[in-house]
Structure formats: C-alpha cells, structure tokens
C-alpha cells in the first residue's frame, strides 16, 4: 500500500498521534509531528499542512521535503488553482499527471538546488473543524503514479487528525484566554494566522526568545525599552507589544525623537495653549494627551536633548502633562515604549542621558538581535520577501538561486533585515528586467560585490586612521575638530548653502548653523 509499510505499522503511527493529542498539551509542534508521520508511511517527497487565515491566505505551519523558503510565504488560492480546487472539495483531490495546472511547490523540493524539478504526482485534502474550512493538506511526489495505490480513506484519516489538532489547539488557547476574551474557535484561528503572518518573520531561537519576551511583558503596564541595531525591527516589536496588550483597542502614538526640532519639541510632546508663543493660534494637544489610555512609542529616545529628558521624566513620575503656556496640569494614563540604537548605559556614563530617566524606561528591556546572530532566518526571510515581490508585481514564479542564497547567508548585513529586504528587492528588479525567473548572484553585484565590500572596508579604515590623533589630545577638541571638518565637507558638497548642508547631514538647519558659528565657520 505505502512504502512497503504494513497496515499494522500504519495503525501504530496513527495510534501514536492520537495518544500524543490526548496525553500532551496541544501545541503547534503537533502539526509537524503529523507531517513527519505522514511522510513515514506515504510515498511522498513533500507534504505541507497549510492553515487558512482571515484574509483567505493559506499559511504553511508544517512541512517536509521542501525548502525553508516556503515557511516565509503565504499562498492566495486564486493564484494557485490546485489549492483552490482542493479547498472547494470535501473529498481528497487527485490531479492527473498531464494536468496543465501549475503546482505551487514546483521548484521548492529541498533536494532541488536549482529550483527546476517539477512534481509529477499531486493530491490534497481540505481540512474542516465541524463545518468550518480551516486549511489544506497536500502531498507531492516526483515519481509518476506515486499515489495510485493510496486509498482516499487513508488521506481522510490524516486530514481528520490535522483538523483535530487545529481544534484542540484552538480550544486550549480559548481556555487560557477565557478570563479576558470571548472568542470562537474560528476567531482564534484567525488571530493566530494574523500573528503568524506579521512582519516579525523567523524560526531561529533568537526570534522565538524575542516573541516570548514580548508575550511576557505585553499585558502588563510596564515601560519597555527596545534596543538593537538600525534595521533590526524595533518598531515592529513595539507594534506587537501594543497589539498584544490590554490597550490594543486604544491608540499607539508614534514619536521620532531624532526628528523633533528643539524649538517645538516641548509643544509636540506636551501640547500648548493659544498665545503661548508666536504662531500658537489655537490650543493644541501634544502626543502624550493623544495617547491617553493607550501607548506612546518614543523612537530613537537616545536623541532627546537633556532639557526635554528632564521634562519627560516629570511626566513619567507624576502621570500628568502641562501644555506650554498653561497654568494647570492634565492627568494622563499612558504606557511608554521607547526604542534606541544607542548604548544608553554608555550614554548615561558619558553624561548624555539622564540616569533617572534611563531607569524609568528600562523596566523591561528587550534586545532585538541583529540578523547575523539569527540562526537560519535568512532563507525564511528571503522566502517572505520574495513572496511580497511576487504579489506586488503579480508574478507566478520568482526564485533565488541556491548559490546566491548561500552567498547572502555569508554577508554581515550591517543594515540587518531592512538592508536584506532592500537588497533583495533591487536584485529582483534586475532579474525581472532580464525576464529571468531565478535571481542569480550577479544580480546582487551592484550591492554586494565582495571586491566592493573589501574596498569599502579598506578605504573606511584608511579614512578613520587619518582622523585619529597621534599625540595625546583632549576628547572635546578632537570631536570638535572632526565636527568642523564634517560641516566644512557638507558645505562644500552643498555649494555653501547651509539649508542644503543640513539636509546632507540630516539635521535641523538652525542647530547646524549654531554649531558652525560656535566652531568658527
């Protein structure tokens, strides 16, 4: 019947799955156990269990025999006719070998390094929890006629077990959340799929720990300080903390502290009354008042001037704000989430950040790991990004060559996920311009040529060495000398126009002019 496995062996495998479901707390690991067992007893090269989310997308939750790139993807049934046909049937569906319908997993077999192998045998079965459609189970094989001897009842048995796992996981989650939520099984599945399909993509232990930390702190009112390098996804973490919190139905107000001009920063944060200063023609609520009852996200908190740090500390301590020019304070209930790419411990030591404010913000620290430390996440992220590119440009096929993937995994990715995303998008555009269906390593050369990287590093080291003093020099004078040189360079690049030089250095024109005047420029 299947892989020279006796009916007795099949019964033993199914019995073990049933015992696991009854004896152990249901988790998403049961999905993978089911898929592993299915591949043990059925002659398939690949099998996938996909859950249908609220956007009617099929999300892979367990698989065998396919590239990890698949885990980063979502599948719209209308773009994949075979999946659509399986979803529409309550019975197992077998596709003829001469079917012209494309298989969604062609080129994704894990032992197919060139993305060229097509499957020849394909079948699948829809999953129902009572009368609710929740997903599909698919089987693929290279060998012709691989599934001819498999009875429909065998596939239906595995599909029923998969639906049972979905039901058990949903019921277990419902019991855990019964104190504060009333959700049906369907709603739980929708929420789980929505979270799974978010931008925090990855399967590494580091990402799992990050998600655990978010879950741990989300439903408290503790202040959260998110730290990490540029491009790691700190803002995504902040959004997820808010979305999982008890304040999720209230606003999360975003503030970019690095973009707050000093002259109006206090008004932006705390508001002002009419006539408080020139141009204040009406009362205006600040960001903290707008966030009342919800969350305020202070991005790049390390860039906040010391004077504003003191005023922010007062707001946190007293739970009230005073608009500029106002005589009375207003009580607020705001949860604070802050983010920085700076080492605030060092900033405190060097006097650039208040220690009392740091300790107020650092109640629950969350470190977002750099991409280079996330084990095995690059293929999954690439699959997710390619899925976005395919959807954006309405492409049915766009893969990445294994050699290119291998090279990408070896890059340092100093710009982290953001750099990976932008680099892959540019390479995808170059491949599309050549009408290629596979992104090759040469499509990345403009961004990631190793010679270019080495040359850039060498020139950077050489430039840095010319700025370093040879003789003992006071830190302040060395920094001022470099600032003077940098501003002079920006003015030269901008034709002597201060506003353009400020844009070049990405800072406020007034602040740049004051700095230049202080340095004698």
Secondary structure, 3 states (H helix, E strand, C coil): CECCECHHHHHHHHHHHHHHHHHCCCCCHHHHHHHHHHHHHCCCCEEEEEEECCCCEEEEEEEECECHHHHHCEEEHHHCHHHHHHHHCCCCEEECCCCCCCCCCCCCECCCCCCCCCCCEEEEEEEEECCEEEEEEEEEECCCCCCCCCCHHHHHHHHHHHHHHHHHHHHHHHHHCCCCCCCCHHHHHHHHHHHHCCCCCCCCHHHHHHHHHHHHHHCCCCCEEEECCCCCCHHHHHHHHHHCCCCCCCCEEEEEHHHCCHHHHHHHHHCECCCCCCCCCCCECCHHHHCCCCEEEEECHHHCCHHHHHHHHHHHHHCEECCECCCCCEECCCEEEEEECCCHHHHHHCCCCCHHHHHHHCCEEEECCCHHHCCCHHHHHHHHHHHHHHHHHCCCCCEECHHHHHHHHCCCCCCHHHHHHHHHHHHHHHHHHCCCCEECHHHHHHHHCHHHHHHHHHHHHHHHHHHCCCCCCCHHHHHHHHHHHHHHHHHHHCCCCHHHHHHHCCCCHHHHHHHHHHCCC
